[in-house]
């Protein structure tokens, strides 16, 4: 019987009773990322702020912070450049610098180092400095005990004296300076000028004269040294130099001035001014007739460049180049030059000259009363006839006269290297009125400087070629290379023939007629020099009375301009006396200067007596 297999189904255990699920609690794994996110945000914020600050410090504030750091650790010291010298034409020094020191200290450091014996120590220091420098002891004591971080105890001290004081007192330091010397004193002071230290004693600079106008040439370039200094003091730490640039000394200027001649002219002018009561603006100029170089330039006033603070403001100017005046009859050569140059008249032409002439609404008179007289053209110039000059000018015409004024350089600066040069004044041609042509030919209604006046006569002396005057002969740089400035352009004012005729006519100004023939005497015989022919022209011009705005009848500019020897001139001399008493002539002063030049330079004399020219035809 088959076996029947019975499969038993497994018995499933009963399911556990259903339990109520407990409330879920957030896991640590779920909470941690949220905290990290907040932290990360905060960290990023901090990092961004730090980055911004770092960028700001390294870029925007870098320069300021670096400079502040350097100020705390280093000091910039200026190394003054040595100022160039000024020499005369022979190389003699008129201005130069010598080595000197300023002694300085820090009162705060002194007070910190001597809290108990400050009075005693400051007194001892003040006494030592006063004895060494000649200063006031109490003033020094007040500086030393002041509540300041830096004071200058003495500006210019001999280096040996400064070294001794710095060795005796550790708080005293030396600073390099230069002491400007003027060995000739007041000689040419209105030309040379003066250089002084500025208020804080850090820079020597030109104040007046060539020292001022040539500052860029003379001053050089200061050097610079950056060093570390001890805390609270100006003491340099050895070996701490961070940066150094050497100073470049100034250039040396050699002038055309002749010191001996300058002394003679300056003294002669000063004596004449004192004797006549003329103003200090009186001036005299001597030019080399061939080159236009200034050999002497003097004024009635001078000053001591070593003591500039004691000088009066009016003493510091140079009226020979800066103060124009009405020239009077010295300007009559313009009319004569135009008449000769254009063939309108010749020296021997005779003019019937009355006592007066009417020009527009003005009547011009000669300086003396006379009837109609027969003057040669030479006589018109030599006797200085206003009427004869205007008669000649009318033949020349206004246009040609105006052109000749310009050729002689009137109304134009000469371009000399001195400061404050005036161009003078010539009325513009389009402004001339009917009476203008009655003034200009006789030297009224226009103005010029003494230097311009000298330049006019230099052209006549130099065969009609005007070379604008100059006073700097050369400049030698710190490298020793000597440079000669380019000569100014020459101007052919008149022909050599016209110049020769004018010189002969001007000789007649200084001639003295034979006894009993005073009509043949010129206006300036006092200018004559025995053994030489002297050519020149006198001038007298009324000054304006400020009370009425009219010409004064008692105050004049007195002028003389001329050359010697007349045939082959070596020198041109121009003089202006400002308001001398009694209207005295400048011819005697010309004589004194010309006589000195003839003797000193041994100019060849002539054995023949000066030619006698006809001024008035009987």
Buried (B, 14 or more C-beta within 10 A) or exposed (E): EEEEEEEEEEEEEEEEEEEEEEEEEEEEEEEEEEEEEEEEEEEEEEEEEEEEEEEEEEEEEEEEEEEEEBEEBBBEBBBBBBBBBBBBBEEBBBBBBEEBBBBBBBBBBBBEBBEEEBEEBBBBBBEBBBEBBEBEBEEBBBBBBEEEEEBBBBBBBBBEBBBBBBEEBEBBBBBBBBBBBBEBEBBBBBBBBBBBBEEEBBBBBBBBBBBBBBBEBBBBBBBBBBBBBEEEBBBBEEEBBEEEEEBBBBBBBBBBBBBBBBBBBBEBBBEBBEEBEBBBBBBBBBBBBBBBBBBBBBBBBBBBBBEBEEBEEEBBBBBBBBBBBBBBBBBBBBBBBBBBBBEBBEBEBBBEBBBEBEBEEBEBEBEEEBEEBEBBBBBBBBBBBBBBBBBBBBBBBBEBBBBBBBBBBBBBBBEBBBBBBBBBBBBEBEEBEEBBBBBBBBBBBBBBBBBBBBBBBBBBBBBBBBBBBBBBBBBBBBEEEEEEEEEBEEBEBBBEEBBBBBBBBBBBBBBBBEEEEEBBBBBBBBBBBEBBBBBBBBBBBBBEEEEEEEBBEEBBBBBBBBBBBBBBBBBBBBBBBBBBEEBBBBBBBBBBBBBBBBEEEEBEEEEEEBEBBBBBBE
